[in-house]
């Protein structure tokens, strides 16, 4: 199975920025899309951004559009999530995966905590 390792989370004040990274074990997957997902306590996991691995075409959830930017480095098999203008509502554990996600590929995620 594909192995994914997220990093870059931490504590940040509202209005601040954070850049997440996701290192993948390969670049041949069952889906051409990679995505960033987040899950806050008591809430379902949701996809906030996705990118077509080959073309770089991106799509964003309305909740993060204009604030988050998803990019990838194909040579490094790495995807990034630049998060700006963070709000308390962005606090969650962030994961990367294919989009649609592969069940066995979920990693431990990286925790993002935004303080007021």
Secondary structure, 3 states (H helix, E strand, C coil): CCCEEEECCEEEECCCCEEEEEEECCCCCCCCEEEEEEECCCCCCEEEEEEECCCCCEEECCCCCCCEEEEEEHHHCEEEEEECCCCHHHCEEEEEEECCCCHHHCCCCEEEEEEC
